[in-house]
Amino acid sequence: MLVDSHCHLDFPDFAPERDAVVQRARDAGVGLMLSICTHVSKFGQVLDIAQSYPDVYCTLGIHPHQAAEEFALCDVEKLIELARANPKVVGIGETGLDYFYDKSPRDIQQEAFRRHIRVCLETDLPIIVHTRDADEDTIRILREEGQGRLRGLLHCFSSGRQLAEEALELGFYISLSGIVTFKKSEDLRAIAADVPLDRILVETDAPYLAPVPMRGKRNEPAFVAHTARHVAEVKGVAEAELARVTTANFQRLFTKVPAAALSLAA
């Protein structure tokens, strides 16, 4: 089985056919989906969707694009309370820094990022990090706030080799999306080839970034199978082995997901 470690099932793109989207993922061998929260103000909807499907779990967090808009909701104690109260919440984020679009002031992005890390340390949940054109500050904040105890992943990895190596030194995982299948992603594939197999996850970031051969279409969790196929080729392993290892990696990182949920989906 495969795990789609990052999708957005609450987005309106899926509303007309969410049941069908989930079923297509199952039919494609995707045994578990992690639906990622980007607005605390919309967490109720994210949670409702996760609670509606036995093979869907979710996270809690504020995307850096919304850091200014939702900063008043970025309250450490409240986020801790919400995370602890809901068994389906298995990670914190997505959070981080986006200096490419700069939709929120950088100082606010950084403070929101730090607060999410504090929630992780209090709840022992992994962090899902979004980083774009902010490699140096991302690693600096992870080191300063993480205290050597932080677990997590860099989602939709598309940065350079140095960030990958520094994240691996922190014990983080690297999550690969459909970008790794794109024709112009030779550098990313070279980095992926060197990432240890036991530190790789696969994701869709659906509804965005559909992989080859589905590029140009709305992405959905079923398409993670195409990304996994490309990653298996890059790593020189069989598709079944890539699926087994990335699922084991997910289980090792997202420890709040019951082992039975993964074994039943296998």
Protein Blocks (a to p, Z undefined) as FASTA:
>chain_A
ZZdfbdcfkbmklmmmmmmmmmmmmmnopabdcdddfbfklmmmmmmmmmmpmkbccddd
ddfklmmmmmmmmcfklmmmmmmmpmklgbecdedddfklomacfklmmmmmmmmmmmmm
mnopacddddehilmmmmmmmmmmnnopagcddehiabdfklmmmmmmnopacdddfklm
pmklmmmmmmmmmpcfklcccdekpaghiacfkgoiacdfklmmmmmmmmmmmnopafkl
mmmmmmmmmmmmmmmbcfklmmmmZZ
